[in-house]
Structure formats: structure tokens, C-alpha cells
Amino acid sequence: MYKGIITATVLAAGITGASAATLDTVKQRGTLVCGVSTGFAGFSAPDSQGNFKGLDVDYCRALAAGVLGDPGKVRYVALTAQNRFTALQSGEIDVLYRNSTQTYLRGTTLGLRQGPINFYDGQGFVVKKDTGVKDVKSLNGATVCVAQGTTHEVTLGDYGRANGIDWKPLVFDRPDTMYQAFFGGRCDAMTQDASALAGAVATAAPKPDDYVVLPQTISKEPLGPFTRNGDEVWSDIITWLHYGLIEAEELGVTQANVEEMAKSQVPAIQRLLGASGDLGSRLGLANTWLVGAIKAGGNYGEIFERNVGKASPLKLDRGLNASWTKGGLMYAIPFK
């Protein structure tokens, strides 16, 4: 009996030590290394000065603010679809925030852990308006630009076989070269996450008004961060960062008012912002870690609107990414 208790205690201690590895590394280094895309408008793309901006970038900044106390302490590593997971597996990056779809096989075969979904998307198609194409099935026989090493490449084949559509894939290893090919007229259509297509039209098309993203999607594309298996504390931090940003929106905590709201007498707000409950310390962080994270870029709604919503060039509706109180799927696990 005692032997079993001792063994369990030793194992638990060993797991705790192993699971804290990335958090310790990030704190000792003093910089978060965040894997992002080479350029997806609205999610992670360098501006004219080379500074990365977007929804995924704002998550990196919020994480750095919560863990290191400074949203600027981030080094961004631009990754392709082919090298994004190996970069995380090898330890080149601390966390992957890069328009990455969560799937069964990715969750069970890569040695990686899928975090909470921070954007619900679907695979769509963009065509030139003057083609007259109104729906996906009208693309039978069409040449379709698609990125290599993505779920889109697989889904394109699956959907075509299931629905008797004989399209001709033209595969590219980088999104930027795919965009150049499509807008240069080499393909009849281009397929990608619908949000990414909207970004491509807004930022890469020579005449954005000449193109339309078709209303249908042919897949579920739940996007979210990835961390390494065996890094439970670090993975929990990434998980609760997301839920914290969602909870902040539900409770009316914003980038502008977070410091004032930290003085609130509302129990849920007190727990979220560390005025009670000692919740941050259970992750090896300051109890007020989410104050810094929210101050870095706002709650989830603010991050969405600024980068991909109506205030952005993409002008996307919240849709499934709205709060559950407004008909969407964004729902935070309670902080208690």
C-alpha cells in the first residue's frame, strides 16, 4: 500500500517536472518563440516594416504578456505547411499559432497536443466574378490551385470523388506563389480556408472587386494552437489563455478597461483577473497574468474585429466565432 503511494507520488513529481519544461525555458530565455505563417492576411503576416500582425500574432503577444510581462518579448518564426509541425516537435518553437486545422490524425500521430479552437473555419473556393460560377459543383473540370501539405489538398480529392467532380489540382508549396499563380490566371479557382481566401483577395488581388469567394464550404476547419505532448503545464497555459480571452469578452473586460475592472467586486471578474482565487499560481504564473494578456490586445472579440472582422480588410462576420450568448461557438470553461 505504502509502496504504491510512494510510487504514485514520485511519478506525479516527475510528470510535474517534465511538464514545466517549456514554461521554465521561456522564462529563462526571456523571450517567447512563436511559430506563425509565412503570410496569411488577418492571422499572421509581416507588414511593410516586417512586423508580424494578425489574430494568431495577437495570441502570441497575449501569451508573452501573461508569461513574461511584456507583449513585445516574442520572436516570430515564419513556417510553411511542410515544416510547421517538425519545428514544434524539434523544439525550434515554443508554440505553434499558424492557421493549423485540428484533426484526428494530427492529434494522435505527431506527438503534439491540440489546443482549444480559436477560429472555426471551412474550406472554400474563390473564382473570378466574370466566370459566372455560383457554386462548387460548377467547377467540374476546373483547374484548382491548392497548397501542398495541407488538409485542403486531401479534402479536395475526397470531395471530388464523393460528388463526381473532376477537378484538376495544381499544387504549390507556398501560399504566396499559389496566390501569384491564381491571380495571374493559371487556375480557374483557388481553394483554402474561407478566411484565408478573403485575406488573399483583400491584400494580394490586383483588383479585389473582380473576385468572389463562393458561399459554400466543403469541410470543417477548426483552427487552433499546437504544443508538445508531455508539456501539460505549458499546454494548460495556452488553453486557459484562450478561455480567458473568451471569458473577458463575456464579462465586458476590454483592453481599455481591464485595469479598472481588476478592482471589480463581481466574483467572476475577480477570479479571471486574479483579485481572488489564486488561479494563476496553479499554472506557475502571477495571479494577475490575464490582466497583462488582455491589456496586450484586448478580449477575443476585440482581437477578431481588429484582424479579420468588419474593422479589417477581410470584413468577416463573426458567424460561428461569435460568443455563445450571440449564437456562436465561443464558450469559455468557467474560471472556478
PyMOL commands that set and color helices and strands:
alter all, ss='L'
color gray80, all
select helices_A, chain A and resi 2-19+21-29+55-68+84-89+104-109+129-131+136-139+151-163+175-183+194-204+208-210+232-251+258-261+267-272+280-283+289-297+300-307+319-321+324-326
alter helices_A, ss='H'
color red, helices_A
select strands_A, chain A and resi 32-37+45-46+52-53+74-79+95-96+112-114+119-121+123-128+143-147+168-172+189-193+211-213+221-223+226-228
alter strands_A, ss='S'
color yellow, strands_A
deselect
rebuild
show_as cartoon
